[in-house]
Amino acid sequence: MREIDLVIIGGGAAGMSGALGALNNGTQSILIIEKESDVGGILNQCIHNGFGLHTFKEELSGPSYAEKYYNQLDLNKIEIKYESQVISISEDKILLISSKDGYEEIKAKAILLASGSKERTGAVISLKGDRPIGVYTAGTAQKYLNIDGILVGKKVFILGSGDIGLIMARRMTLEGAKVLGVAELMPYSNGLARNIKQCLEDFDIPLHLSHTVTRVIGYPRLKAIELAKVDENRQVIEDTKQIIECDCLLLSVGLIPDDSLIEDLNVKMAKNVIVDNNYMSSISGIFLAGNALHIHDLVDFVSSEGYEAGVACAHYIKDNKVAEIKHHSIVGDGIGYIIPQVFDDSDVTFSFRVNRIFKKCKIHIVGDGIDKTINKLSLVPSEMERIKLTKEELSNIKGDLKIEVLS
Amino acid sequence: MYDVAIIGAGISGSLIAHELSKYDLKIAVFEKEADMAQGASGANSAIVHSGHDPIDGTLKAKFNVLGNRMFKGLCEELQVAYKEIGAFVCATNKQEEETLMTLYERAKSRDIKCELLEPSKALELEPNLSDDVTKVLSLPTTGIITPWEVVISAMEEANINGTDVFLETEVKTLEYKDGIYTINEQYQTKVLIDAAGVYADDIYRLLAPCDYDITPRKGEYFILDHLKHNVVNRVIYPVPGKKGKGVLVVPTIHNNILLGPNSDPIDYKDDISTSNGLDYVKANVTKTVKNIPFNKIIHTYAGLRPSGNYHDFVIKEDDDYKNFIHVACIESPGLASSPAIAKYVCDELVLPKFESHLKENYIRRTPLTIMNNLSLEEKNQKIKENPEFGEIVCRCEKISKAEVKEAINRPLGATSIKGVKRRVRPGMGACQGGFCEPLIFKILKEELNLKDEEVKYDGQGSEVMKAKAKELL
């Protein structure tokens, strides 16, 4: 059985920078498992601009952003096993991998799960009505269009204002489809402000806030959707139902971390897989980063998280260094989730999202030995917040640390 | 001229064709959809009931009991999956316990293996039974199948042995003259079998006023993803009520869980939409089972039961039209009964009309390769023979490119994305085709020499592509 120090599952943004983080910190034996024939992951189908503003201070397309990382992997001769799929992982970190060369078992000292996310489907949101062709998740429609040159609809309606949906509203318009509108269940958009502006407003595509699709109509092809307004409790207001004719409904209703490979292991879960400040799960040597851990809105943050996780993997491999868990992150009022959920006294970057919109508010970080507030003009669920606390700040605290929003 | 023409490629039609194809008869099957098992046979609870439920004296009781005993052998013959996982019928109060006793007595009188269990004993075997359960009837001979796999495989084997299968061929006209039936003014047959599911009465009416009526009853279901720990290990029924067997929890062959169905009469025979029936399913399923992870729902679907106004199967030769055989109103337990119905129709109704003999060179179908069922050594041997067995196209269900190609390139193989999905499962997993569908699209296009605009999700009118990029500008 081949033995590798660090096996990285997924050659997307998180996996590639994870490899570089580990390499730069002394790990020599690294293998990236990639299911496609190229690295880059979902970046390869994101041909729009807007990637790399934080990391490279320039606006790149998805493939160009991926290429920058690939060039560094190539330069450092990091081994990538293409067209390969991890079938299973055991708790003692033996991976079973399928490829054209056969099934191979590899023993790893550390594993970085960077397998990205999957899209929420119509079934997950209990989309009701007929079951016609023409209902697609936005990412699948994006792959059909940007990779294969195929438009899956001429008259398109979009449910959910997640970023992929907004990007697809513009893409499909530019490629010749008519995008009739975007419905969002919440009273606020779930996409980045710049995407609302550049993808909807610039193309006069209406955004229907507090609206949802109550029924899909047509068989075998989608003929129409039923759109309705919802009240403040997200209940459909019956007399607002209207029929909109369209041949395609795109769903942009959120992403779910794809942690299915470690689901069957005894890994501790909260809303997400529980990790420490080194991005290590409750199983020693299994790390997670990027969308496989929690959903990001900017790839730059995926890359930096991947890099940090890669660094932690290197230290784990070299010195068996693990976080000595002393504290838990407590999700306070207004907060959806916090990563990491457990941590020690080193520098820790907390990533979290709020669960509703706040204007002129404070982020309050509080515990025995810490009481810190950060003023914010606004906080929205669609934008991830990151706060770094230094080891000096953390060394004084006893017990757990709560993050909450004070409005 | 055909000896026998069968209308409908559901479980009844396909098993009758399969049974008859063993004899030297000329057989045709007409199906309006692009694939087999597209009606009730493709959307149901996937259970081979033990035969405890139908009331005495009905065809349902007769064929269910026999069918259950035949099913394992049939699946071995077709080389498809059958699992005898057993079932619990769960009572939650005194009144239901009385009904349970009736079922118990009925099962015993039919020589169906059964046992009454106290909740404590039942909980040992099914820890997630609801705390409200007061008495359990265990029916260990209850089985599960993948219904469309049985249908498709039976039809495939019939086809290999000479049965003509006309897909996307709706029967629009029927004529009877001089002892011969003519279908669509084109195909002639001596014996005509109406196995058209919810449309059986409509087919009958093409010839004469129909003496039964079918009102479809819709059932809606949820499917749960593979779970680390199964919620249940066997089929869990509530005590049956007026509307049928109630809302069930059913493990599937591929380690998913089905929850459903509800039961609502509907007006249109093509209404397979999902609506608030799902809310009903959610509310009722917890009566018998607790700890159901509703957050693991990956799919919803609805099926139509072809319910007749006499509340029993209609299986007989027509009184007025000679050699016209009705196999109609095959609602639950139709699936479980189907091997027995096919045998009866073949042996009692069709074969006596001909001087036919068993074929000497009957050919068995070649089963599909299922990589997930092979050992590591066997997998590597397969990949050595064909590296595409190592190329995973469906990451949720771990299906290789070669398995997809096998499903396409075979008699009555898949011609659509849905056809591939039902034969080898890409799209059945948590992503519901989000990742793999564009890959399956490409494989179909290459294997069937199609243009982009010709690749379909299912039948006519379900082409994936609406336009090429920039074509509309």
Boltz contact constraints between the chains, C-beta under 6 A:
constraints:
  - contact:
      token1: [A, 85]
      token2: [B, 392]
      max_distance: 6.0
  - contact:
      token1: [A, 87]
      token2: [B, 398]
      max_distance: 6.0
  - contact:
      token1: [A, 98]
      token2: [B, 390]
      max_distance: 6.0
  - contact:
      token1: [A, 98]
      token2: [B, 392]
      max_distance: 6.0
  - contact:
      token1: [A, 99]
      token2: [B, 390]
      max_distance: 6.0
  - contact:
      token1: [A, 100]
      token2: [B, 387]
      max_distance: 6.0
  - contact:
      token1: [A, 100]
      token2: [B, 390]
      max_distance: 6.0
  - contact:
      token1: [A, 100]
      token2: [B, 391]
      max_distance: 6.0
  - contact:
      token1: [A, 102]
      token2: [B, 380]
      max_distance: 6.0
  - contact:
      token1: [A, 102]
      token2: [B, 383]
      max_distance: 6.0
  - contact:
      token1: [A, 102]
      token2: [B, 390]
      max_distance: 6.0
  - contact:
      token1: [A, 103]
      token2: [B, 376]
      max_distance: 6.0
  - contact:
      token1: [A, 103]
      token2: [B, 379]
      max_distance: 6.0
  - contact:
      token1: [A, 103]
      token2: [B, 380]
      max_distance: 6.0
  - contact:
      token1: [A, 118]
      token2: [B, 431]
      max_distance: 6.0
  - contact:
      token1: [A, 119]
      token2: [B, 434]
      max_distance: 6.0
  - contact:
      token1: [A, 121]
      token2: [B, 432]
      max_distance: 6.0
  - contact:
      token1: [A, 123]
      token2: [B, 297]
      max_distance: 6.0
  - contact:
      token1: [A, 123]
      token2: [B, 298]
      max_distance: 6.0
  - contact:
      token1: [A, 123]
      token2: [B, 299]
      max_distance: 6.0
  - contact:
      token1: [A, 123]
      token2: [B, 300]
      max_distance: 6.0
  - contact:
      token1: [A, 128]
      token2: [B, 274]
      max_distance: 6.0
  - contact:
      token1: [A, 128]
      token2: [B, 275]
      max_distance: 6.0
  - contact:
      token1: [A, 129]
      token2: [B, 273]
      max_distance: 6.0
  - contact:
      token1: [A, 130]
      token2: [B, 273]
      max_distance: 6.0
  - contact:
      token1: [A, 133]
      token2: [B, 457]
      max_distance: 6.0
  - contact:
      token1: [A, 133]
      token2: [B, 462]
      max_distance: 6.0
  - contact:
      token1: [A, 137]
      token2: [B, 434]
      max_distance: 6.0
  - contact:
      token1: [A, 140]
      token2: [B, 434]
      max_distance: 6.0
  - contact:
      token1: [A, 143]
      token2: [B, 438]
      max_distance: 6.0
  - contact:
      token1: [A, 144]
      token2: [B, 438]
      max_distance: 6.0
  - contact:
      token1: [A, 149]
      token2: [B, 468]
      max_distance: 6.0
  - contact:
      token1: [A, 149]
      token2: [B, 469]
      max_distance: 6.0
  - contact:
      token1: [A, 150]
      token2: [B, 452]
      max_distance: 6.0
  - contact:
      token1: [A, 150]
      token2: [B, 465]
      max_distance: 6.0
  - contact:
      token1: [A, 151]
      token2: [B, 466]
      max_distance: 6.0
  - contact:
      token1: [A, 151]
      token2: [B, 467]
      max_distance: 6.0
  - contact:
      token1: [A, 151]
      token2: [B, 469]
      max_distance: 6.0
  - contact:
      token1: [A, 153]
      token2: [B, 466]
      max_distance: 6.0
  - contact:
      token1: [A, 154]
      token2: [B, 466]
      max_distance: 6.0
  - contact:
      token1: [A, 154]
      token2: [B, 467]
      max_distance: 6.0
  - contact:
      token1: [A, 175]
      token2: [B, 469]
      max_distance: 6.0
  - contact:
      token1: [A, 175]
      token2: [B, 470]
      max_distance: 6.0
  - contact:
      token1: [A, 176]
      token2: [B, 470]
      max_distance: 6.0
  - contact:
      token1: [A, 176]
      token2: [B, 472]
      max_distance: 6.0
  - contact:
      token1: [A, 176]
      token2: [B, 473]
      max_distance: 6.0
  - contact:
      token1: [A, 220]
      token2: [B, 461]
      max_distance: 6.0
  - contact:
      token1: [A, 220]
      token2: [B, 462]
      max_distance: 6.0
  - contact:
      token1: [A, 221]
      token2: [B, 461]
      max_distance: 6.0
  - contact:
      token1: [A, 264]
      token2: [B, 228]
      max_distance: 6.0
